[in-house]
Protein backbone atom coordinates (compact mmCIF):
# COMPACT_ATOMS: atom_id res chain seq x y z
CA UNK A 1 0.00 0.00 0.00
CA UNK A 2 1.49 3.38 -0.97
CA UNK A 3 1.23 6.43 1.23
CA UNK A 4 0.61 9.86 -0.25
CA UNK A 5 2.32 12.68 1.58
CA UNK A 6 0.61 16.01 2.17
CA UNK A 7 2.73 17.80 -0.44
CA UNK A 8 1.95 15.17 -3.07
CA UNK A 9 -1.80 15.35 -2.50
CA UNK A 10 -1.93 19.16 -2.73
CA UNK A 11 0.18 19.50 -5.86
CA UNK A 12 -1.88 18.99 -9.03
CA UNK A 13 -0.15 17.57 -12.04
CA UNK A 14 0.14 19.56 -15.25
CA UNK A 15 -2.20 17.10 -16.95
CA UNK A 16 -4.93 17.48 -14.33
CA UNK A 17 -4.76 21.29 -14.46
CA UNK A 18 -5.04 21.21 -18.25
CA UNK A 19 -8.01 18.83 -18.05
CA UNK A 20 -9.78 21.05 -15.51
CA UNK A 21 -9.14 24.14 -17.65
CA UNK A 22 -10.50 22.40 -20.73
CA UNK A 23 -13.59 21.20 -18.83
CA UNK A 24 -14.29 24.74 -17.58
CA UNK A 25 -13.88 26.13 -21.07
CA UNK A 26 -16.30 23.54 -22.43
CA UNK A 27 -18.90 24.36 -19.74
CA UNK A 28 -18.63 28.07 -20.49
CA UNK A 29 -19.00 27.44 -24.21
CA UNK A 30 -22.14 25.32 -23.66
CA UNK A 31 -23.61 27.95 -21.36
CA UNK A 32 -23.01 30.72 -23.89
CA UNK A 33 -24.69 28.68 -26.60
CA UNK A 34 -27.78 28.04 -24.47
CA UNK A 35 -28.80 31.65 -23.96
CA UNK A 36 -29.34 34.46 -26.46
CA UNK A 37 -26.92 37.40 -26.31
CA UNK A 38 -29.49 39.80 -24.85
CA UNK A 39 -30.11 37.47 -21.90
CA UNK A 40 -26.40 37.00 -21.35
CA UNK A 41 -25.98 40.79 -21.21
CA UNK A 42 -28.88 41.13 -18.77
CA UNK A 43 -27.44 38.38 -16.56
CA UNK A 44 -23.99 40.00 -16.52
CA UNK A 45 -25.56 43.38 -15.72
CA UNK A 46 -27.52 41.89 -12.82
CA UNK A 47 -24.41 40.10 -11.56
CA UNK A 48 -22.47 43.38 -11.60
CA UNK A 49 -25.31 45.12 -9.75
CA UNK A 50 -25.30 42.37 -7.11
CA UNK A 51 -21.54 42.79 -6.67
CA UNK A 52 -21.96 46.55 -6.12
CA UNK A 53 -24.74 46.00 -3.58
CA UNK A 54 -22.64 43.47 -1.67
CA UNK A 55 -19.74 45.93 -1.55
CA UNK A 56 -22.06 48.66 -0.27
CA UNK A 57 -23.44 46.34 2.39
CA UNK A 58 -19.95 45.38 3.54
CA UNK A 59 -18.99 49.07 3.73
CA UNK A 60 -22.07 49.81 5.85
CA UNK A 61 -21.21 46.95 8.20
CA UNK A 62 -17.72 48.41 8.73
CA UNK A 63 -19.04 51.86 9.71
CA UNK A 64 -19.03 52.57 13.43
CA UNK A 65 -22.44 52.37 15.04
CA UNK A 66 -24.03 55.64 16.22
Secondary structure, DSSP 8 states (H G I E B T S, - for coil): -----HHHHHS--HHHHHHHHHHHHHHHHHHHHHS-HHHHHHHHHHHHHHHHHHHHHHHHHHS---
